[in-house]
Amino acid sequence: MEMILHDIRVNLLGVDGIPQVTVEAEDDHAFSIILSWHGSDDISEKFTISSARAKVIARNFKTNKPFDREEFDQLQAALAALEQQYNNKASR
């Protein structure tokens, strides 16, 4: 969530609100991160992170260490894709 708020502050989303974040365990080795608007099933973006990376992200967050640029870039790409879906649907 910290990375989402940072991206919104820096890049300003072209939509109102903050995306809903859902985390689902895919298996013992990975998590799916699903971003959506207001629980919408038709406007969502999904990406996957390994369990090992998730543990590092959580540890860094708890100890106030800066987030990793690679994870931020992955999240930023997902947010941009989500915004594009939202704008495409709004223009119909």
C-alpha positions as CSV (number, residue, x, y, z in Angstrom):
1,M,0.0,0.0,0.0
2,E,2.9,2.4,0.7
3,M,4.1,2.0,-2.8
4,I,0.6,2.7,-4.2
5,L,0.4,5.9,-2.2
6,H,3.9,6.9,-3.3
7,D,3.0,6.3,-7.0
8,I,-0.3,8.3,-6.6
9,R,1.6,11.2,-5.1
10,V,4.3,11.2,-7.7
11,N,2.3,10.4,-10.9
12,L,-1.2,11.3,-10.0
13,L,-3.8,8.8,-11.1
14,G,-6.3,9.9,-13.7
15,V,-9.2,8.5,-11.7
16,D,-10.7,9.3,-8.3
17,G,-9.9,7.1,-5.4
18,I,-7.3,4.5,-4.4
19,P,-7.5,1.0,-5.9
20,Q,-8.6,-2.0,-3.8
21,V,-5.8,-4.4,-3.2
22,T,-6.5,-8.1,-2.8
23,V,-3.7,-10.6,-2.0
24,E,-4.2,-14.3,-2.7
25,A,-1.8,-17.1,-2.1
26,E,-1.3,-19.0,-5.4
27,D,0.6,-21.8,-3.8
28,D,3.4,-22.1,-1.2
29,H,5.8,-20.1,-3.4
30,A,3.8,-17.1,-4.8
31,F,1.1,-14.5,-4.2
32,S,-1.2,-12.9,-6.7
33,I,-1.7,-9.1,-6.1
34,I,-5.0,-8.0,-7.7
35,L,-5.7,-4.3,-8.1
36,S,-9.3,-3.2,-8.8
37,W,-11.6,-0.3,-8.7
38,H,-14.4,-0.4,-6.1
39,G,-14.5,-4.2,-6.2
40,S,-15.1,-4.3,-10.0
41,D,-14.4,-7.6,-11.6
42,D,-14.1,-6.1,-15.1
43,I,-11.5,-3.5,-14.2
44,S,-8.7,-5.2,-12.5
45,E,-5.0,-5.9,-13.0
46,K,-3.1,-8.8,-11.5
47,F,0.6,-9.5,-11.0
48,T,2.5,-12.1,-9.0
49,I,5.3,-12.0,-6.5
50,S,7.2,-14.8,-5.0
51,S,6.7,-15.7,-1.3
52,A,10.4,-14.9,-0.7
53,R,10.1,-11.4,-2.2
54,A,6.8,-10.8,-0.2
55,K,8.7,-11.6,3.0
56,V,11.4,-9.1,2.1
57,I,8.9,-6.4,1.2
58,A,7.0,-7.0,4.5
59,R,10.3,-6.9,6.5
60,N,11.4,-3.7,4.9
61,F,8.0,-2.1,5.5
62,K,8.1,-3.1,9.2
63,T,11.6,-1.7,9.7
64,N,10.9,1.5,7.7
65,K,13.4,0.6,4.9
66,P,12.7,2.1,1.5
67,F,10.9,-0.1,-1.0
68,D,12.7,-1.9,-3.7
69,R,12.7,-0.2,-7.1
70,E,11.9,-3.5,-9.0
71,E,8.8,-4.0,-7.0
72,F,7.8,-0.4,-7.4
73,D,8.2,-0.6,-11.2
74,Q,6.1,-3.8,-11.3
75,L,3.4,-2.1,-9.2
76,Q,3.6,1.1,-11.2
77,A,3.0,-0.8,-14.5
78,A,0.0,-2.5,-12.9
79,L,-1.5,0.8,-11.8
80,A,-1.0,2.3,-15.2
81,A,-2.7,-0.7,-16.9
82,L,-5.6,-0.4,-14.4
83,E,-5.9,3.3,-15.1
84,Q,-6.0,2.6,-18.8
85,Q,-8.8,0.0,-18.4
86,Y,-10.8,2.5,-16.3
87,N,-10.4,5.3,-18.9
88,N,-11.2,3.0,-21.7
89,K,-14.4,1.9,-20.0
90,A,-15.3,5.5,-19.1
91,S,-15.0,6.6,-22.7
92,R,-17.4,4.0,-24.1
